[in-house]
Amino acid sequence: MWTKKQLKQTIESKLSDFLLVVASNRQPYGHMLRDGKIVCQREPGGLVTALDPVMQTSQGLWVAAGGSSYDRMSVDKTGKVQLPPENPSYSLKRIFLSKEERDSYYYGYSNEGLWPLCHIAYTRPTFLAADWESYRKVNQKFAEAILEEVGERKAFVWVQDFHLILLAKYLKEKGPSNVITSLFWHIPWPNSETFSTCPQKREILEALMSFDLLGFQIRYHADNFLAAVDLELESRIDREKTSVSYQNHETLVRAFPISVDFQTISSATESPEGQARGQAIKEELMLEGRKLIIGVDRIDYTKGLPDKFRAIDRLLEKYPEFKEKITYFQLGQISRLHIQRYKDLNEELNTLMEHINWKHSQGSWVPIIFRRTYMSYSDILSLYRTADICIVSSLHDGMNLVAKEFIAARSDLRGILLLSQFTGASRELADSILINPYDTESFAEALAGALSMPEPEIEKRMQKMREVVAQNNIYRWAGKVLSQLLKFEFQEV
């Protein structure tokens, strides 16, 4: 089984001549003002959850877009800062974008175009020529920053997600033979018919053919990508090798299901500090005699938050005996409020929560507590450990690491995972309770069944899922990607 120690040894022995560069839009840590002081805190999201421990092991360079003015104030003269703040082990180089670039590249092409294109959540994508031009310019800016840092050294540039599709193309146009490139696509890849609606489809596919390795969460998404290439480009696809040859360059295409740092999460929740914070959460939410159901999501229309609220409503309609016996706590990270669809979603959630709480409340008890405030990662882990049920209700998701974090946090073998069948994680976590978030009736029934599940059954399911996540941890994911890219096999111990 891959461990942090083994990955570190492998990097030291096999990658000692390479600089490992991660490139992403999202930065792993951000600086902000709190109580009159500039503090550095970990950013939310699956990307950071997965890659921060890998970068701490590799001691490489992370290139990402900075955000606040405090981010700018906290870098050195080369635009870098050492992370993580409590025990620095790698460098973050921040690229600062103008308001216009952020509006067009990030909110525009990336999140009003590519994001809805790739997620079957029935939101129409919008593609504007001006947004595409800004997207291209920002990708060029990333390429220039990376080349400045790499210089003459050999480098492995590991690009993350749909914001930087053009990066390998621009790197190779500069002619460096010392750079090997890979892109990991964190979100779903749509079927070829859906992808064909993108006006820049050919430019996107040609740019992706500049990468040496393309990784997807599951085989189905990789197959969708190959189908799009087959339809749009005159290329040679080797199905046995799962590679594409285009204009004298071969790109390997693989499925690499991403994961979490199982051992670190498990140990953190067992610590006295983790246990104490878990008890404080119980007291804060007034859970005495009640079961806690949780959701931990970015507030996005792909995550199925309204569907969770409706399922709680239907549960209490059908089974009023659960009133005052449960509390549903939804932690939501606000995002992309510059986009109207996200504003509408926030208003919908407020309306739903107010209606459901008014309808079912008794005395001081309300069924739904919805918080949009920042919660530290350690507190989120304690929340996982405290919950009786965790709901992941994505309408479409590449993987969803909340599901795996929840399992890693439950060394006590307690807790039940309700998991959408439309997540990549559902392929691995067969002992979760699979749900269809579009079907409110069956969703409510699944909740009722979970609330009544016998303890031996809970423990048996959790034990099996923990074995899966422990084996397929984040270090195994990283090791497999590096192994493919550098054309040698890392041997597991």
Secondary structure, DSSP 8 states (H G I E B T S, - for coil): ---HHHHHHHHHHHSTTEEEEEE-SS-SEEEEEETTEEEEEE--SHHHHHHHHHHHHHT-EEEEE--SHHHHHTS-TTSEEEESTTS--EEEEEE---HHHIIIIIIIIIIIIIHHHHS-SS------HHHHHHHHHHHHHHHHHHHHHHTTSEEEEEEESGGGTTHHHHHHHT--TTEEEEEEE-S----HHHHTT-TTHHHHHHHHTTSSEEEESSHHHHHHHHHHHHHHS--EEETTTTEEEETTEEEEEEE------HHHHHHHHHSHHHHHHHHHHHHHTT-TT-EEEEEEEES-TTS-HHHHHHHHHHHHHH-GGGTTTEEEEEEEE---TTSHHHHHHHHHHHHHHHHHHHHH-BTTB-SEEEE-S---HHHHHHHHHH-SEEEE--SSBS--HHHHHHHHT-TTS--EEEEETTBGGGGT-TTSEEE-TT-HHHHHHHHHHHHT--HHHHHHHHHHHHHHHHHT-HHHHHHHHHHHHTTS-----
